[in-house]
Amino acid sequence: MTFQAYLDNIEKQTGVSAEAMVKQAVSKGLTKPGAKSRPVIDWLMAEYSLSNAYAMAIVRLLRDRCRPILNRAPHLLFPSKPEDLPMRRLLQFKDELLVLWRAFLAPETPLWLKALMLLIPAYLLNPFDFIPDFIPIVGWLDDAIIIPLLVSLLVRLVPRPAPRRTRSQGDTIDGDYRRL
């Protein structure tokens, strides 16, 4: 089923167009930066009795509509206040660790890269540091600087997956096949 078919089915089922639902969600304040999709889904299920799949189609439409707004207001994504920089870097570090974990578990990641990934916990557990850990604060500070740098370097080395190709010709098959 194509995405447009989902939107058409939503309009048939509720009598309200998907665009009108998007406008209502914006007027209700459900599209604020950092908003989660669960309140939108709950609202759509309660007000229009949509299934979860149809509600997720509206959520995707909402995200696609709100992305240009965020592009016009980059200060919402990239705050310029200096006090926001450490928190943003900490969140980026968390995301980078997640990327490394997924890449480590993926079978298509090269073996040499997985071996390099194992160096990070080995460095943390190794008693020999550039600055020994028994020196207060400075010993821990070198770990707090070196580990994020190693993680960032390894994330850059992780191969990116090839973009998925979609068929542009022909109709989409909805999966209903019956044998007579």
Secondary structure as UniProt FT lines:
FT   HELIX           3..14
FT   HELIX           18..27
FT   TURN            28..31
FT   TURN            33..34
FT   HELIX           38..48
FT   HELIX           52..72
FT   HELIX           74..77
FT   HELIX           82..84
FT   HELIX           85..105
FT   TURN            107..108
FT   HELIX           111..117
FT   HELIX           119..125
FT   TURN            133..134
FT   TURN            136..137
FT   HELIX           138..157
//
